[in-house]
Amino acid sequence: MLKLVLVALSAVLVAGRITASKILEEYHTRKCPSDPYALHVFSGCGKYPADERINELKMKLKALPFGDELALDKAAHSDIMHAYGSGKIKPKTAGSDRGYVYKITPAGGAPMFVFGTQHLCGEFYTEKLMSAFRQMVNDNNITTVITELSVQEMELLESIQDEETMDLTVFRSVGHLESDSLETLQFQTEMMQKLLTIKPELMDEMNVPSNPFPDNAYMSGDEELLWYTGVPVSDDPREVQAWQLTYLKRNIEWMTTLRARAPTNESTVFVLGAGHLYGKHGILNLSKQEGWTVERYHKFQWPALPKFDPSTSKAFRAFAKKILKQLESRD
């Protein structure tokens, strides 16, 4: 499976177990440091979002999974990041309105199901999701599972990388189903070559341990937070071009497979990266544009993750520091 490192672990972490909220309070009584990132990303120099701004930010987050991927301006990006970091906005960690499992019903065809994955969260699937996934397959007489790469190519990558992706783990848990793929390993290899031409620095970043925060965001089941961590931050033409190459063009191409399956009388489940579900050009919104009914599959109960809190997370602080530095480059 193509491994696109989402973030690098580049932050200098604050020593000790000091919460972001406490540090925010302390910084309100201090002079803004010349380099706020050197101490703590959430200092904000006393300018973190006021309470009246929080509701506006929550509405922006709610609209984001089905809205324009480039809709957030610099101020909104910064304020949302600080709101999560200060605890003003909390992720959804319990309840039924969570997770990345959807039912798509074309007119006159059998239902199609979409199951969003995080490629390196195979253990989480086995421990927390596998039983519910199998139940969904049985309850809906699903006959075919379609993954990004074919099972054979995923197994090839597994033998090379000595690492099983979540997508392969999902298939193996229902290995009696027929299988198909959305694209080929050759396509992904060529895409990576083009991506490295656009952003040569990615080669170095791939050798740096990735920040665990995006995986934690995925496990929370909060699609707003997950998608927020994936939307383009910089308006650098290279960033936009990379996003179009790895996300937009692939989603549009994948829709040809969904259209081909739509008229059939056999139920299918598509297993693909959760980030591909959302946004104006996400699989869910593109399916709505086809006139199909798109709804969350509520029978799939996403597990609660009550201890997940960005405001006390060192991984989130490191992630936020990188994002806010990228925002500084925006006009």
Secondary structure, DSSP 4 states (H G I P E B T S, - for coil): -------B----PPSSS--HHHHHHHHHTSPPPS-GGGT-TT-GGG-SPPHHHHHHHHHHHHHGGGS-TT---HHHHHHHHHHHHHTSS----SSSS-SSEEEEE-TTS--EEEEEE-TT-HHHIIIIIHHHHHHHHHHTTEEEEEESS-HHHHHHHHHHHT---HHHHHHHHTTTSEEEESS-HHHHHHHHHHHHHH-TTHHHHTTSPBPSHHHHHHHHT-HHHHHHTTS-----HHHHHHHIIIIIHHHHHHHHHHHHHTTSSSEEEEEEEGGGS-STTSHHHHHHHTT-EEEE-TTS-PPP-TT--GGG-HHHHHHHHHHHHHHHT--
